[in-house]
Amino acid sequence: VVIKDSEGPFTVDMKEVNVKMDTQLKVQNGRLLVDGEPRVKVKVGDLNVKLSNLFGGKTPQLARTITQFLNNDSDRFIEDFGPQITSQVSRLAVNVYNTAVQDIDPTVFGLSA
């Protein structure tokens, strides 16, 4: 049994998530935008992973053991998958910010248009 035999679905529920984003802003074409890649830190308080069809259903006991390990040692999961989680959160935050301020005059923030 190999990992490629695994097909979803899977879910990851996170609770008590704290995101800190540090970024530079720029004015472009009269719009305020995030400039470059922000520095993002994500801290997750609680995690619940649900994996379905892990290993193609061929080793259900191993699948249960892995799922239980992930849920019992969520700090390890976050440590291992932190960069991927941070990357996804960063893209989401930049898109939300850029959309939220797209119609706001940059002078409101003390920046020249």
KOLDREN-185563 format. One record per residue (C-alpha): residue number from 1; x, y, z. Coordinates in Angstrom, 2 decimals, always signed. Layout:
BEGIN
NUM:X:Y:Z
...
This chain:
BEGIN
1:+0.00:+0.00:+0.00
2:+1.40:+3.37:-0.99
3:+0.34:+6.97:-0.46
4:-0.70:+7.35:-4.11
5:-3.52:+4.86:-3.35
6:-5.04:+7.46:-1.00
7:-7.84:+9.53:-2.38
8:-9.92:+12.06:-0.46
9:-11.96:+13.41:+0.81
10:-10.29:+14.85:+3.86
11:-11.04:+17.73:+6.17
12:-8.98:+19.69:+8.65
13:-10.90:+21.73:+11.22
14:-8.86:+24.30:+13.11
15:-9.99:+26.20:+16.18
16:-8.46:+29.11:+18.04
17:-6.45:+30.18:+15.00
18:-4.36:+33.31:+15.42
19:-2.92:+34.91:+12.28
20:-0.39:+37.73:+12.38
21:+0.44:+39.43:+9.07
22:+3.11:+42.04:+8.54
23:+3.20:+43.65:+5.11
24:+4.04:+46.74:+3.12
25:+1.43:+48.63:+1.16
26:+1.74:+50.45:-2.15
27:-0.43:+52.69:-4.26
28:-0.85:+51.44:-7.80
29:-3.19:+53.03:-10.34
30:-4.86:+54.95:-7.51
31:-5.50:+51.75:-5.51
32:-3.98:+50.64:-2.25
33:-2.48:+47.13:-2.56
34:-0.31:+44.72:-0.62
35:+3.25:+45.07:-1.90
36:+5.12:+41.78:-2.24
37:+4.84:+38.76:+0.01
38:+3.63:+39.45:+3.55
39:+5.25:+37.84:+6.56
40:+2.62:+35.60:+8.10
41:+2.62:+33.62:+11.34
42:-0.19:+31.15:+12.05
43:-0.83:+29.63:+15.47
44:-3.47:+26.92:+15.80
45:-4.96:+26.08:+19.17
46:-6.87:+22.92:+18.28
47:-6.93:+20.65:+15.25
48:-9.25:+17.89:+14.07
49:-8.16:+15.93:+10.99
50:-10.59:+13.59:+9.21
51:-9.09:+11.39:+6.50
52:-11.35:+9.27:+4.34
53:-10.11:+6.44:+2.15
54:-6.53:+6.71:+3.42
55:-4.42:+4.10:+1.60
56:-7.39:+3.26:-0.59
57:-9.20:+1.64:+2.31
58:-6.76:-1.30:+2.24
59:-5.44:-0.79:+5.77
60:-8.23:+0.69:+7.91
61:-6.43:+0.07:+11.22
62:-3.32:+1.91:+10.02
63:-5.51:+4.74:+8.70
64:-7.25:+5.04:+12.10
65:-3.90:+5.02:+13.89
66:-2.49:+7.78:+11.68
67:-5.63:+9.90:+12.03
68:-5.57:+9.44:+15.81
69:-1.88:+10.39:+15.93
70:-2.51:+13.56:+13.91
71:-5.35:+14.60:+16.18
72:-3.50:+13.76:+19.42
73:-0.26:+15.46:+18.36
74:-1.58:+18.49:+16.52
75:+1.55:+20.52:+17.34
76:+3.60:+18.07:+15.28
77:+1.11:+18.29:+12.41
78:+1.30:+22.09:+12.47
79:+5.09:+21.95:+12.62
80:+5.25:+19.64:+9.59
81:+2.55:+21.34:+7.51
82:+2.99:+24.89:+8.83
83:+4.62:+26.28:+5.68
84:+1.75:+25.03:+3.50
85:-0.86:+26.35:+5.93
86:+0.92:+29.71:+6.16
87:+1.14:+29.97:+2.36
88:-2.60:+29.34:+1.95
89:-3.52:+31.78:+4.73
90:-1.19:+34.41:+3.25
91:-2.78:+34.20:-0.21
92:-6.26:+34.37:+1.30
93:-5.38:+37.36:+3.49
94:-3.83:+39.31:+0.60
95:-6.86:+38.67:-1.63
96:-9.30:+39.67:+1.12
97:-7.34:+42.82:+1.94
98:-6.89:+43.90:-1.68
99:-10.60:+43.38:-2.35
100:-11.68:+45.14:+0.85
101:-9.74:+48.33:+0.15
102:-10.04:+48.46:-3.63
103:-12.53:+51.35:-3.60
104:-11.00:+53.28:-0.70
105:-9.00:+56.40:-1.51
106:-5.38:+55.83:-0.36
107:-5.32:+59.34:+1.14
108:-7.59:+57.99:+3.89
109:-4.50:+56.07:+5.06
110:-2.26:+59.09:+4.69
111:-0.83:+57.95:+1.35
112:-0.81:+60.01:-1.82
113:-2.87:+58.62:-4.68
